[in-house]
Amino acid sequence: MRVLHVIPSVAPRYGGPSYAVAGYCRALAARGIDPVIATTNADGDGVLPVPTGRATEYQGLETWFFPRHGEAFKYSPMLARWLRACVHEFDLVHIHAVFSHSSVAAGRACRARRVPYIVRPLGSLDPWSLSRQAWKKRLLMSSAVGTLLSRAAGMHYTTEDERRLAQGVAGNAPSKVIPLGVDDALLAAEVVPAPARQTRVLALCRFHPKKQLELLIQSFHDVTRAPGLAGWTLVIAGSGDAAYAEKLKQLAQKGPAAARITFHAWVEGEAKAKLLRESALFAAPSHQENFGLGALEALACGVPVILTPGVNIATEVAEASAGWLADATADGLGDVLRRAMLDQADRVRRSANARQFAQGYSWDRAAMALSQWYSDIIFAASPATEGC
């Protein structure tokens, strides 16, 4: 089975979606499926240092990069031409994203060559997401994107909340919830005992206004005025919107905890794992996250998490007592943050639950579900079964 994965970009600065497509593909390859990635060389205002217009190896996977024009829509005529010429070589196409030229072009090419495709919307059909630049999205939904969704063989969601929030927007295509996974190395590594961790709150994410990191910074300033919390630190690690990052740094310097709030560049691999393992708490106060991969990685390291309702995995985490659910307000987040920082016994209990919760998520489990779904779709679309 040969499956093409189309995504606007795989640069690390774009956060979870870029990371997840590689995780899915590596796990699918281990199950005997031949995954290929088609994307652009977008990397913010710059480009990735990769060859374009030919197959190359990227993160151990066959990847085709193409030049893009513009950042928001990532328009790539060369990618569109390649899709029209080559999409028939694949049994199925897995499209990651909705409001992007690569997604629209992939859908058109698939329909023209009668190749089945599924769409992973990455939370873009959530009401909050649709309210951003709403007029542009309404225009696209009434034309190219509407057709992309209505003609899909399936919709791939990563949480039940994501699927529920997309109801009435995504059309009538069959859907499945197949979560993201967490690297085996994180699940296998020894957990640092909760009392031995640094009194540190960690936020690890792409810098974007929807992450609401300003809310976390302000809450940390307020909370650490309390007796017994003066030794806590806040580390914010990531990359992305430069203007937003500067705003956050200015806010961090305008409060009583200024000396204890630090910013760290984007981290990967063992450096990221070390930062996670040694933190007492992980916070993600986002407006909207269709999954929350950073939170899952923290949970795998035994680190309890503080999430807001916009993080679609938050309900499951709270029900498992692997973290806390906080209102997306300064008072709501501050109250939960204060309680979590003061109560070490509760952190120890939730740490054990966090590790157990994460054990239910693996890339292999996700790949097993995807490969079966792929097979079912391909069988249903084959000429031999048409009309049966």
Secondary structure, DSSP 8 states (H G I E B T S, - for coil): -EEEEEEEE--GGG-HHHHHHHHHHHHHHHTT-EEEEEEE-EETTEE-S---SSEEEETTEEEEEE--B-SSS-B-HHHHHHHHHHGGGSSEEEEE-SSSHHHHHHHHHHHHHT--EEEE-TTTTSHHHHTTTHHHHHHHHTTHHHHHHHT-SEEEESSHHHHHHHTTTS-S--EEE------HHHHHS----GGGSEEEEEEES-B-GGG-HHHHHHHHHHHTTSTT-TT-EEEEE--B-HHHHHHHHHHHTTSTTGGGEEEE----HHHHHHHHHTEEEEEE--S-BSS-HHHHHHHHTT--EEE-TTBTTHHHHHHTTSEEE--SSHHHHHHHHHHHHH-HHHHHHHHHHHHHHHTT--HHHHHHHHHHHHHHHHHHHSGGGTT-
